[in-house]
Amino acid sequence: MSTPKQDIERRLEDPECAKCYGAELAKTEFGIILALAREKAGMSQTDIGRLVDISELYVNWVEKGDANLSLALAGKLLAVLGLRLKITAQPLRGDDDGK
């Protein structure tokens, strides 16, 4: 019997599965980062939306990982919080530390 981690590793060998997983992971991770930064800044989704000229609903979708936003919009959302996007690439498979 395999562990959940082994099951995921096996599934990621399929390029189609890896593409979908990578896309969803990127959207989810950005959403978490945005939500935490927004809350730390004491701002609401409405506040951020007004500053970037998007709806509160779209900010909510971004934070839930449901929006397929552009890098430009990601940069704008972070910029109004005094942050910038720093991109690093890490292996899709394995632990967060790349092992």
Secondary structure, DSSP 8 states (H G I E B T S, - for coil): ---HHHHHHHHTTSHHHHHHHHHHHHHHHHHHHHHHHHHHTT--HHHHHHHHT--HHHHHHHHHT-----HHHHHHHHHTTT---------SSS-TT--
